[in-house]
Amino acid sequence: MKFLTKVTVILLVTFSFQTVIAQTNDQQEEKLSLNSGTIDNQFEFVIRRSNSWQDYKTVKKTWLYALKAHTLDSLKAVHKDLEDTKAIVKSQAKEIESLKSNLANTESTLNATNDEKDNISLFGIQTNKASYKILMWSIIGGLLALLLFFIYKFKGSNSATREAKHKLEEVESEFEEHRRTALEREQKVRRQLQDELNKQKS
């Protein structure tokens, strides 16, 4: 009994498996067509639907002509795509060359701008900013040193002038005192002389 059950199950499984394979093949054949699908599928359609005679296959001429027409159409489409692709590649190559040229011009302009930005024209000579700063600060430092030197000299001269003025005032004061004293002495001597003259007359 068990043996019969096993055999029955095996037969059922085998039968269903063959049915599934047959359905799959039928579906694949149904998908194949002479007027649609890829060239490979159209060739497969012609091969499967052809009649066999010994080792040879007999094919309907109409199918071959249709297959030839479809193949030529496909080749034309491929050639057209190839020509379109070549045109696009050529156009892109021109565009790339143009972009390269623009990039080279932009780079040269950028380099010129960077040089101009990093350099300063001083008396018609291009000098970089670091040298220009050093030169400017050196000039400012030199002018500042000269200013301090002149201020120092001015203060020294001013002090000497004030001292000379003070001494001149002292000398003038002494001279004035001496002149006044001399004038008083002279007046005194004249009075005495006048008194003596008056005495002699009387």
Secondary structure, DSSP 8 states (H G I E B T S, - for coil): -HHHHHHHHHHHHHHHHHHHHHHHHHHHHHH--SSSS-HHHHHHHHHHHSEEETTEEE--HHHHHHHHHHHHHHHHHHHHHHHHHHHHHHHHHHHHHHHHHHHHHHHHHHHHHHHHHHEEEETTEEEEHHHHHHHHHHHHHHHHHHHHHHHHHHHHHHHHHHHHHHHHHHHHHHHHHHHHHHHHHHHHHHHHHHHHHHHHH-
